[in-house]
Amino acid sequence: MKILRTPDERFANLPDYPFAAHYVDVASGDGASLRIHTVDEGPKSAAPILLMHGEPSWSYLYRKMIAQLVAKGHRVVAPDLVGFGKSDKPADIHDYTYERHVAWMSEWLAKTGLTNITLFCQDWGGLIGLRLVSAFPEKFARVIVANTGLPTGSGMSKGFESWLAFSQSVPVLPIGQILNGGSVRELSEAERAAYEAPYPSEEFKAGARRFPALVPVTPEHGSVAENKQAWSVLEKFEKPFLTAFSDSDAVTKGGEAAFQSRVPGAAKQKHVTIAGGGHFLQEDKPEELAALIDQFVCGTL
């Protein structure tokens, strides 16, 4: 496995991202090791809020929410998935599979020692994060899902179908443009550049390029059986479970219904719709989301 590491100078002076870097090494699956980067801010004695990003973003997506949650006294942990952000990046798209991502983050979770976790997850942060919840339910105190799903081969939205076709055919994957297009507000030039920072060349984007094709939207996709097994655990998950989907995301629109109807912990929650939020609702409504997380944690202790 050829493993790429983005030079540190690519991340110098990013707007609103002053956080110290922390790293955990995990097994790559073929004898090598991969370095996973994590933001870990706030008091270590506090119960952790785990923020998991998706495609093709990285922990920079949560920069404003991190600062606001830490200001409220929370410990906030935001990893970069393998292939993204400051984490290592296998160069071959075939090195990326759904199950490898779950294995990498499972080892990361074990090595961090996190418990009593509040998970907030969006996009692939949910596809992987909810697999962690199903594998280690004892480590999680509550869950918030936003613009995500846990597909089991039953089809896709037209929005995702368009995104899949674009992502697999465009010669140069325009990361900053994708983040801007998936947000309601207009990102600044510096913000768009920050999303491009992890990728000095197209070779570094193998994970970003591969992720859309890994979503198990047909019965023939890998990980359908594993996600069905995960749902069987979530269907017994009685801890607080909240949905906070946005109102302007064509990719995941309506996806909250499955969680609300199938997860017992969702039954008595005051689910919310984030008005004026695009797919990357963390860019559009960070203050509202940070307040929601804080209230959810404080209200379900």
MIBA-613993 format. One record per residue (C-alpha): z, x, y. Coordinates in nm, 3 decimals, decimal comma. Example, Ala and Ser with C-alpha at 12.3 -4.5 7.8 and 13.67 -1.06 7.14 Angstrom:
<rs>
[[0,780 1,230 -0,450]];
[[0,714 1,367 -0,106]];
</rs>
This chain:
<rs>
[[0,000 0,000 0,000]];
[[-0,106 0,143 0,334]];
[[0,165 0,059 0,587]];
[[0,113 0,069 0,963]];
[[0,387 0,101 1,225]];
[[0,321 0,007 1,587]];
[[0,417 0,290 1,826]];
[[0,733 0,216 2,024]];
[[0,557 0,277 2,356]];
[[0,353 -0,038 2,300]];
[[0,674 -0,236 2,358]];
[[0,789 -0,063 2,675]];
[[0,882 -0,281 2,972]];
[[0,797 -0,619 2,821]];
[[0,899 -0,902 3,057]];
[[1,230 -1,072 2,968]];
[[1,270 -0,870 2,646]];
[[1,546 -0,610 2,704]];
[[1,693 -0,636 2,355]];
[[1,800 -0,343 2,138]];
[[1,605 -0,294 1,817]];
[[1,772 -0,316 1,476]];
[[1,599 -0,235 1,148]];
[[1,643 -0,317 0,779]];
[[1,437 -0,159 0,501]];
[[1,319 -0,380 0,214]];
[[1,113 -0,312 -0,098]];
[[0,740 -0,364 -0,045]];
[[0,678 -0,472 -0,404]];
[[0,475 -0,168 -0,503]];
[[0,730 0,111 -0,478]];
[[0,723 0,165 -0,102]];
[[0,959 0,028 0,162]];
[[0,896 -0,186 0,468]];
[[1,095 -0,176 0,790]];
[[1,184 -0,517 0,930]];
[[1,281 -0,536 1,297]];
[[1,550 -0,773 1,417]];
[[1,696 -0,875 1,750]];
[[2,073 -0,919 1,708]];
[[2,247 -1,018 2,030]];
[[2,585 -1,170 2,114]];
[[2,928 -1,132 1,955]];
[[2,913 -1,022 1,590]];
[[3,223 -1,233 1,522]];
[[3,035 -1,554 1,609]];
[[2,844 -1,762 1,356]];
[[2,477 -1,656 1,369]];
[[2,186 -1,861 1,497]];
[[1,876 -1,745 1,308]];
[[1,550 -1,792 1,500]];
[[1,240 -1,756 1,283]];
[[0,894 -1,728 1,437]];
[[0,558 -1,807 1,287]];
[[0,189 -1,725 1,328]];
[[0,074 -1,519 1,517]];
[[0,384 -1,471 1,735]];
[[0,693 -1,251 1,698]];
[[1,052 -1,251 1,822]];
[[0,922 -1,225 2,180]];
[[0,859 -1,599 2,145]];
[[1,236 -1,656 2,157]];
[[1,319 -1,421 2,446]];
[[1,436 -1,691 2,689]];
[[1,623 -1,887 2,423]];
[[1,802 -1,573 2,304]];
[[1,935 -1,499 2,651]];
[[2,051 -1,856 2,706]];
[[2,221 -1,890 2,368]];
[[2,401 -1,557 2,406]];
[[2,520 -1,672 2,749]];
[[2,681 -1,969 2,572]];
[[2,873 -1,734 2,340]];
[[2,651 -1,745 2,033]];
[[2,532 -1,461 1,814]];
[[2,152 -1,480 1,793]];
[[1,945 -1,311 1,524]];
[[1,564 -1,310 1,552]];
[[1,366 -1,106 1,297]];
[[0,999 -1,013 1,310]];
[[0,823 -1,111 0,989]];
[[0,643 -0,833 0,803]];
[[0,305 -0,785 0,972]];
[[0,430 -0,899 1,311]];
[[0,612 -0,767 1,616]];
[[0,801 -0,442 1,565]];
[[0,812 -0,481 1,186]];
[[0,590 -0,276 0,955]];
[[0,240 -0,402 0,885]];
[[0,057 -0,356 0,554]];
[[-0,305 -0,286 0,641]];
[[-0,475 -0,477 0,358]];
[[-0,485 -0,857 0,389]];
[[-0,440 -0,885 0,012]];
[[-0,099 -0,720 0,040]];
[[0,021 -1,044 0,203]];
[[0,118 -1,339 -0,014]];
[[0,351 -1,630 0,050]];
[[0,583 -1,520 -0,229]];
[[0,596 -1,163 -0,103]];
[[0,697 -1,288 0,239]];
[[0,976 -1,492 0,082]];
[[1,088 -1,192 -0,124]];
[[1,085 -0,960 0,177]];
[[1,291 -1,197 0,389]];
[[1,524 -1,279 0,100]];
[[1,611 -0,910 0,067]];
[[1,644 -0,886 0,444]];
[[1,885 -1,181 0,444]];
[[2,094 -1,030 0,166]];
[[2,117 -0,695 0,344]];
[[2,219 -0,848 0,678]];
[[2,513 -1,025 0,515]];
[[2,463 -1,330 0,736]];
[[2,654 -1,647 0,643]];
[[2,739 -1,977 0,813]];
[[2,387 -1,966 0,957]];
[[2,224 -2,215 1,190]];
[[1,849 -2,190 1,127]];
[[1,592 -2,281 1,391]];
[[1,241 -2,242 1,253]];
[[0,888 -2,314 1,371]];
[[0,544 -2,274 1,212]];
[[0,557 -2,009 0,934]];
[[0,919 -1,954 1,032]];
[[0,975 -2,287 0,858]];
[[0,753 -2,220 0,558]];
[[0,955 -1,905 0,491]];
[[1,287 -2,006 0,644]];
[[1,314 -2,328 0,442]];
[[1,246 -2,129 0,128]];
[[1,548 -1,916 0,222]];
[[1,755 -2,231 0,267]];
[[1,650 -2,355 -0,076]];
[[1,721 -2,018 -0,239]];
[[2,054 -1,956 -0,062]];
[[2,185 -2,295 0,053]];
[[2,540 -2,163 0,060]];
[[2,449 -1,927 0,346]];
[[2,329 -2,205 0,579]];
[[2,554 -2,439 0,778]];
[[2,280 -2,643 0,947]];
[[1,905 -2,646 1,005]];
[[1,671 -2,739 1,291]];
[[1,298 -2,765 1,214]];
[[1,032 -2,773 1,485]];
[[0,655 -2,795 1,443]];
[[0,658 -2,680 1,083]];
[[0,638 -2,805 0,727]];
[[0,679 -2,713 0,362]];
[[0,339 -2,806 0,217]];
[[0,279 -2,870 -0,151]];
[[-0,099 -2,891 -0,177]];
[[-0,152 -3,242 -0,045]];
[[-0,399 -3,170 0,235]];
[[-0,403 -3,063 0,598]];
[[-0,431 -3,205 0,947]];
[[-0,760 -3,180 1,136]];
[[-0,582 -2,952 1,380]];
[[-0,487 -2,710 1,104]];
[[-0,833 -2,733 0,950]];
[[-0,985 -2,620 1,281]];
[[-0,732 -2,341 1,320]];
[[-0,796 -2,219 0,964]];
[[-1,171 -2,204 1,018]];
[[-1,133 -2,022 1,349]];
[[-0,877 -1,769 1,226]];
[[-1,081 -1,669 0,924]];
[[-1,414 -1,630 1,106]];
[[-1,350 -1,493 1,456]];
[[-1,438 -1,120 1,466]];
[[-1,148 -1,025 1,693]];
[[-0,831 -1,233 1,657]];
[[-0,723 -1,299 2,019]];
[[-0,344 -1,313 1,978]];
[[-0,253 -1,359 2,344]];
[[-0,521 -1,623 2,389]];
[[-0,396 -1,809 2,080]];
[[-0,041 -1,818 2,214]];
[[-0,166 -1,936 2,551]];
[[-0,386 -2,205 2,396]];
[[-0,100 -2,331 2,181]];
[[0,131 -2,370 2,481]];
[[0,115 -2,644 2,741]];
[[0,201 -2,413 3,027]];
[[-0,022 -2,122 3,126]];
[[0,121 -1,792 3,007]];
[[0,112 -1,504 3,253]];
[[-0,111 -1,205 3,195]];
[[0,198 -0,997 3,116]];
[[0,319 -1,251 2,860]];
[[-0,018 -1,264 2,688]];
[[-0,019 -0,883 2,682]];
[[0,327 -0,884 2,523]];
[[0,193 -1,090 2,233]];
[[-0,088 -0,838 2,192]];
[[0,152 -0,541 2,205]];
[[0,218 -0,520 1,827]];
[[-0,153 -0,475 1,753]];
[[-0,321 -0,153 1,877]];
[[-0,630 -0,246 1,673]];
[[-0,763 -0,518 1,443]];
[[-0,633 -0,320 1,145]];
[[-0,280 -0,406 1,254]];
[[-0,361 -0,781 1,246]];
[[-0,405 -0,817 0,869]];
[[-0,092 -1,030 0,837]];
[[-0,184 -1,248 1,133]];
[[-0,533 -1,291 0,991]];
[[-0,406 -1,373 0,640]];
[[-0,128 -1,620 0,716]];
[[-0,341 -1,933 0,778]];
[[-0,521 -1,891 0,444]];
[[-0,186 -1,873 0,261]];
[[-0,062 -2,217 0,368]];
[[-0,059 -2,418 0,041]];
[[-0,267 -2,713 0,158]];
[[-0,458 -2,764 -0,170]];
[[-0,334 -2,791 -0,531]];
[[-0,515 -2,464 -0,605]];
[[-0,319 -2,261 -0,351]];
[[-0,047 -2,026 -0,461]];
[[0,316 -2,129 -0,400]];
[[0,262 -2,502 -0,453]];
[[0,500 -2,502 -0,750]];
[[0,754 -2,287 -0,565]];
[[0,750 -2,518 -0,262]];
[[0,795 -2,823 -0,483]];
[[1,099 -2,654 -0,632]];
[[1,227 -2,582 -0,282]];
[[1,187 -2,950 -0,189]];
[[1,401 -3,042 -0,492]];
[[1,681 -2,835 -0,338]];
[[1,628 -2,973 0,013]];
[[1,643 -3,324 -0,129]];
[[2,006 -3,247 -0,215]];
[[2,086 -3,065 0,109]];
[[2,358 -3,267 0,283]];
[[2,446 -3,032 0,566]];
[[2,327 -3,128 0,918]];
[[1,947 -3,119 0,938]];
[[1,769 -3,198 1,266]];
[[1,401 -3,236 1,356]];
[[1,277 -3,133 1,700]];
[[0,899 -3,155 1,693]];
[[0,699 -3,153 2,016]];
[[0,474 -3,431 2,138]];
[[0,162 -3,218 2,191]];
[[0,090 -3,031 1,869]];
[[-0,218 -3,134 1,675]];
[[-0,136 -2,900 1,387]];
[[0,202 -3,044 1,280]];
[[0,198 -3,391 1,438]];
[[0,395 -3,636 1,223]];
[[0,542 -3,364 1,005]];
[[0,898 -3,457 1,095]];
[[0,876 -3,777 0,889]];
[[0,896 -3,597 0,554]];
[[1,213 -3,413 0,654]];
[[1,377 -3,723 0,799]];
[[1,308 -3,929 0,486]];
[[1,370 -3,668 0,216]];
[[1,658 -3,447 0,333]];
[[1,999 -3,618 0,306]];
[[2,142 -3,411 0,590]];
[[1,884 -3,561 0,825]];
[[1,997 -3,919 0,767]];
[[2,252 -3,953 1,047]];
[[2,113 -3,709 1,300]];
[[1,979 -3,791 1,646]];
[[1,632 -3,647 1,598]];
[[1,443 -3,556 1,912]];
[[1,087 -3,524 2,032]];
[[1,032 -3,241 2,277]];
[[0,822 -3,393 2,555]];
[[0,569 -3,164 2,717]];
[[0,578 -2,909 2,437]];
[[0,276 -2,762 2,263]];
[[0,265 -2,592 1,925]];
[[0,463 -2,304 2,073]];
[[0,730 -2,526 2,218]];
[[0,957 -2,222 2,263]];
[[0,723 -2,114 2,544]];
[[0,710 -2,457 2,702]];
[[1,071 -2,577 2,673]];
[[1,307 -2,284 2,606]];
[[1,593 -2,421 2,816]];
[[1,578 -2,760 2,648]];
[[1,567 -2,605 2,301]];
[[1,856 -2,366 2,370]];
[[2,066 -2,656 2,497]];
[[1,970 -2,862 2,192]];
[[2,074 -2,585 1,953]];
[[2,403 -2,530 2,135]];
[[2,483 -2,902 2,131]];
[[2,387 -2,934 1,764]];
[[2,608 -2,643 1,664]];
[[2,905 -2,759 1,872]];
[[2,862 -3,121 1,759]];
[[2,854 -3,045 1,385]];
[[3,133 -2,790 1,345]];
</rs>
